[in-house]
Amino acid sequence: MKPFNVDLHIHSPHSISVSKNLNLDTMVETCKKKGLDIIGTGDILQPTWLKYMENNLQKEKDGIFLYKNVNFILQTEIEDKENIHEVVLLPDFEAARELQKKLKPFSKNLMNEWGGRPRVNLSPPELVDEVDVAGGLIGPAHAFTPFKAIFRQNKYATLKECYQDSLKKISFLELGLSADTYIADRMKCLRDISFLSNSDAHSEGPTSLGREFNRFEIEKPNFEEIGLALKRQSGRKIILNVGLDPRLGKYYNMFCNKCRRRIIFKPGKTNSFGFLSNYKIDANFITYLVSDPITARKNYQKEVDKGKVICPACKSEFKKNYKIKLGVFERIEMISDYEQPKHPSYRPPYIDIIPLVEIIRKVQNIKSSKSKTVLKIYNDLINKLGVEFSILIDLPIKKISEVNNEIAIVIDSFRKGNIEVLTGGGGVFGEIKI
């Protein structure tokens, strides 16, 4: 068995808000810098992208698809009738075309220019069954996010509720950027399912592609081996999940569904009218000042879960009653079975980290991750120390410090869980504090 770094959820220029520069060459360039061995093709059911991949991927024996020594798994994301996004993996182009043909009558955009992430008018169990018949693997994408996810507010609280008798055909669950193993393993219904930490990349650069990944222990980089690892069969398995600290995710903290201000609680004086009347508003936050922030937050999120809390900022600015929405942190508080995670024995470690480019940007106090200074330092580190994943996870801190001591200190803090974070929410990523 050999370890492979794997990212199984990306997109193509045929999905909305995806970089036009994303293609096989740019993806492979980033993979080689990051240390990614296997990636998803993204959007494999979209006709133009399917043809592009079919014409360029080199099929080796044992079902391996290669492009310039990077391995690919045929992959797409589909939105079902319940507005739940699902990640789908397929064994070969024949299976992709078969599934495309089966889903075409149920989708208005599958065959369109912008059909990269198609909406299919099938229930979750019906979609699962179609993928299974085509020989594919399927699981819920970014399962805890407030939009288009299985466990979002006012949706499902267990896998069984959603997939019914087709649950046995669910092969994995994707955590998403605002969740990790410690969040997901608070739910009893997830004890037997493998977790994936994928990037959901919308661009080819190192801040997007591979920002979350999995380390598989398999024999060969093909669909069959990936399937065995997800089922934890024949000695194949996932040995590591790596991703953002969930607090840095765009949907960790509860927020206003209109103005996207995040809701936070801080110690302060509570007046006689209760905590809801004592707050401060700025461009990014609504801050409630309360005597007991923990208790106040719990009471508040219960009311948000019932749909009863109006955004005071929007009420003042727009004279409209826009609702506060639960983030990933609050949603798991509402549906979890355990106060603390209960990891099954097979669950691999989860490492919180952020892309190396973002660490460099913060250390240099530069706003843009595409800054020439940031990219120069990034490429210098890669040239001197090796691939990004090795620098973030495996390389001794002493060796990193010999090249850049400031970067080494931050990576060491991440590895030890000592990073202070300003939480993300409402579509805005969080920030590390240095």
Summary of the structure (lengths in Angstrom):
residues: 434
radius of gyration: 21.9
end to end distance: 39.5
largest distance: 73.4
contacts: 1545
relative contact order: 0.12
helix: 36%
strand: 20%
